[in-house]
Amino acid sequence: MSPARKPRQMRLFETTSVPRQWSVLVAGSLLLAAILAAARLPAALLLGPMLAGIAMGSNGARIGVPRLAVYASQTIVGCLIARSITGDIVHAFLKDWPLLLGAVLVIVATSGLIGWLISRWRVLPGSTAVWGSAPGGASVMMIMAGAFGADARLVAFMQYLRVVLVAAVASLVARFWVGDGASVETGWFAAMPAGGFASAAVSAVASMPWGGFATTLFIAAGGGLIGMALRIPAGALLAPMALAASLEALGLATLVLPQWLLAITYAFLGWSIGLSFNRDILQHAARALLPITLAIGIMIGVCAALAALLVHAAGIDPLTAYLATSPGGMDSVAIIGAASKADLSFVMALQVVRLVIVLMLGPPLARFLAQRL
């Protein structure tokens, strides 16, 4: 006689109404984002909603983010990347392009090798580790990974673990070289007036350049439609990025992305990933924690060695060299660089060039490595 099956344990949100689930999700996201921002962790507005989504998704929540909202959020991220490609960055790249390009290619090759080894040893399935190791913007890699069939949940886990570790190490390096005078801004929550969300909203609306904002939304929507029509993988991100960068470089548009719009964008992206988590995925991530942390440590060490090479070969100051070569967390690196004495143009030149190269090489590299696993 076969043993009796254990009754399935009821999950916390299985019997909760959908409106109440959304209320809990929004409130939990705001609370977690505020806590992460107060702790000066990077990407708090994305990580907070993602963690809230993971907590609810793994406890039986039945809600999900509409596909159109996720697609629209990806177009805004594309415009955000385009805004980073400025004239100062182009000038800084052209000034030292052999050095920068060489450093970028070494970082991309190292990340590809680490991703291949993690997949080869079956720590993570398929090409997931390749995207998780890619030293680009974390939210960008999540979008690209999902478009190419990798598990975006595990990519998010690997990417944001690296973002947190890289930001922590970069903050320590900045404090070592600059001293206690350097402070790291915590974004929207740090800049919020004493009146809280209401005062922040009123202040944001009053100072909004509505013409530029409407143009930005038009570019995002147009680029998204082009990406959809051409069926480009991750076209919702890449097509608006290319269109916005071109128009801004020609002086035909000025991108306006208010913090409240980015907060909504990050929330939708965070929820879309977090709500898709379940207990099995969390258990897999926990088993993979040690090898992934070791891989991230190796990546940070390689980038630190490249930074030392830049110091000795090009006379770049150590803090600038380290921040420029840091593997990922471009937004947090920019914040740390702005609050210190680093050459921010040089830092962002290498960070942006690396992101663009990863976007170009990521899909063929992932396919190439996946075919050989």
N, C-alpha and C positions, 0 to 999 in steps of 0.2 A: 504493500500500500504506500503510495507516494505521500511524502509529508505535506501537510496543509500549507498553502501559500500564506505568507504574511499579508494582512490587509494593507493596501497602499495608503501611505500617510497623506492626509489632506494638506495641501500647500496653503500658505497664508492668504494669498489673494485669489484663490480659485473661486470662492463664493462672493467676492466683493464686486459690487456693481462697477461698470465701466467708468461712469463719471467720477466715482470715488477713487478708482485706481489712478485716473489722470490727476486728480487733486493731490493725492499722496505723492505721485511722481514729480509734479511741479514743485510742491513744497520741499520734498526731499532734495531735489536738484538744487534749489536756491540755498538750502542750508549747507549742503556739502560743498557747493561752489564757494560760499562765503568762508567756510572753514579752511578750504584749500588755499584761498586767496590770502587769508589771514596768516596762514603758515608759510606764505611766500613760495608756494609750489607753482610751477609753470602750467599754462593751459587750464586754469581752474574752471573757466566757464565751459570747457569741453569735458574735463574729467569728472566734474560734479554730476552733470546729467548722466554721463556714462555709468558712473558707480551707482547712482540711484536706479538706473535702468537694469543693471546687473542684479542688484538686490531684489528688484521686483520680478524680473524675468526668471530668475532661478527659484522664485517662490510662487509660481503659478499665475502671474499676471497674463491677461488675455488681450492687452492693448498693443498697438503697433503704430509706427509713424507712417502716414500715407506716402506712397512712392513719389508723388509729385513734390511733396515737401522736402524729401531727401534730395531729389534732383535739383530743386531750386537752391537748396543749401550748398550743393556742390558748385553751382555757378557762382555763388558769392565767394566761396573759397578760391575759385579761379581768379576772380577780380582782386582778391586780397594778395595773391601771389604776384599778379601783374603790377600792383602798386609798389612792390618791393624792388622792381627793376627800374632804378633811377639813373639819371645821368652820372651822378657821383660814383655809383657802383660800376657802370660801364667804363668810366675813366680809370678807376682803380684797377679794374681787370686788365685793360689794355696796357697799363703801365708795367705790370709784372705778370703778363699772361703766361709765359712759359712756366714760371714757378707755380702760379696758381693752378694751371691746367694739370701740371704734373702731380701736385698734391691731391687734387680732386680725383684724378684717375687712380692713384694709389688707394685712396679711401674707398672708392667705388669697388675696386678689385678686391680689397680686403673684405668688405661687407659681403660681396658675392661669394667669396670663398667660405666665409663663416656660415652664410645661409645654406650653401651647398652641403657643408659638413653636418650641420644640424639636421637637414633633411635626410642626408645619407645615413646618419645614425638613428633615424626614425624618432627623433625627439618631437618633431612636428610633422604633420602630413604634407605630402606634395610640395608645391612651390610656396607654401605658407611662410616657411622660414626665410626664403629669399626676399619676399616682400617685407617681412618683419625685420630683417637685417638691413634693408636699404636705408642709407643715411639721408633721407629726404624729410619733408614735412610729414609728421605722423598722420594727420588727418588726410593728407594727399595720398599717402601710401595705403591707408585703409580703403579709400575710394578706388584706387587703381587695382588693389588686390581683389576686391569684390568683382570688379569688371573682368578680371582674368581668371576667375574660378577658384581663387584661394579662399581660405577661411578667414574672413575679415575680423572675426572675433579674436582669434589667436594672434593675428597680425596686430590688432589693437593692443592686446596684452603685451606683446613683445616690444612694440614701438613705444608705448607710454611708460613701460618700465625703464626703457633706455632714456626717454626724455627726463624722467625724474632723476635717475642716477647721474646723467650728464649735467643737468642743471645744478644738482647738489655739488658735484665736483667743480664745475665752473664757478659757482659762488665762492667755494673755498679758495680756489686759485685767485679770484678777483680780490678777495679779502686779504690774502697773503701778500699780493703785490701792491694793493692800494691802501690797505689798512682799514680801520673801523669807520672811516669817513664815507665809504661807498655804501649806498643804500639801494636796494632793489625795489622798484615799483611793483605793486601787486595788481595793476590794471584798473579795471572799472570799479571794483570795490574800494580800492585805495583812494581813487579820485572822487568818490561819491560824496556829495555835500552832506552836512549834518542832518538835513531833513530826510535822508534816506532815499528810497526808490522814487517817491513822488517828486522830490526836489530835483533828483538827477534827471528824471524824464522831462520835467518842465524846462530845465536848463538846456537839455539836449535839443528839444524841439525849437526853443527860442533862437539858438545859435546855428541851426541847420542851414547850410547852403542848398536850398531845395532844388535849384537848377542842376547842380552837379550830382545831387543824389538821384534825381529822375534820370539823368544821363547814364549813371552807373547801373541803375536797374534795367534800363533799356539795353545796355551792352550785355549785361548778364543774361537777360531773357533771349536776346538775339543770338548770342554765342551758344546758349543752351539749345536753341532750336536748330542751329547749324550742326552742332554735335550730334543731335538726335537724328537729323535728316541724313547725315553722312554715315551714321552708325559707327562712329569712332569709339573704340573702347575708352571709357572714362571721358567721353566727349563733353559731358556736362561740366567737367573741370577744365579740360585742355582747350576746348574751343573758346570759351569766354576769356581764358587767360591769354591766349594768343591775340584775340581781337582787342581786348582792353590794353594790353601792353603796346600793341601797334598804334592804336589811336592816341594813347597818352604820349608815346615817343614822338609822334607827329604834331603834338600840341593841339589835337582836335578834341580832347576830352581830359577832364580832371576827375579822377575817381574819388568818390566820397562814400566812405563805409563807416557809419556811426557805430559806437560801441553797442548800442542796443540791438542793432541789426546783426552784428557779429555774435552777440549773446544768444539771440534766437537761432541763428545759423548753427552755432556750436551745440546748442541744446538739441536740435533736430538730429544732427549727426551723432551726438553722444547717445541719444535715446535709441536711434536706429540700430546701433551696435549693441548697446547694453541690454535692450529688451530681447535680443536674440540669444542671449546666454542662457544656458541651463546647467543643471548640476553636473552632467557629464563633462561639459566643456570646462567648468571650473575645476573639476578633479584633474582633467588633463593638463590644465595650466599649472596647477599646483605641483604635479609630477615633473613638469618641465622647468620649474623655477630655477633650480640649481644650475643646470647646463646653460640656460639662457642668460642668467646673471654672469656666469663665467665668460660667455661669448661677448657680452656687453663690456666686461672688464678688459678683455683682449682688445676690443675695438677702441676703447678709450685710451689704452696704452699705445696702440699704433698711432693714433692721432696725436698723442702727446709727443711721440718720437718725431713725427712730421713737424710739429710746432718747434721742437728743438732745432731741427734742420733749418727751418725758416729763420730762426734767431741767428744761427751761426752763418748761414749762406747769404742772407739778405739784410741782416742788421735790423730785423723787425723786433719790436719790444716783446718780451715773453708773454704778457697778458694778451696783446693783440693776436699773436701767433696762436696761442692756445684757444682763444675764443673762435678764431677763424676756422680752425681745424676740428672743433668739437663736432662729434657725429650726431647731428640732429638737434631738435629743439631750437629751431631758428628764431622763434619769437622770444624764448627765454634768453637765448644768447644775445639777441639784440637789446633786450632790457638791461642785462648785466653790463654789456658794453657801453650803453648810454649812461649808466650810472657810475662808470669808472673812467679811467684815463686812456682807454683803448682807442685805437683808430677805427671808428665805427664803419667808415667807408670801405676799408680793407676787409674788415670782418664780414660785412654783408656781401661784399663782392664774391668772396670765396663761398659763402653759404648759399647765395642765390645761384651762382654758376653750378655748384654741386647739385642743387635741387633740379635745375633745368636739365643737366646731364643725366641724372637719375630718371627723370621723366622720359627722356629720349631713349635711354638704354635699358630702363627697367623692364618693359614688356618683352623685347627680344631676349634679354638676359634670363628672365624668369622662364620663358619657354625653352631656351637652350639648356638650362640646368635641369628643368623638370623632365625633359626628354632623356636625360642621362642618369636619372635616379633609378 
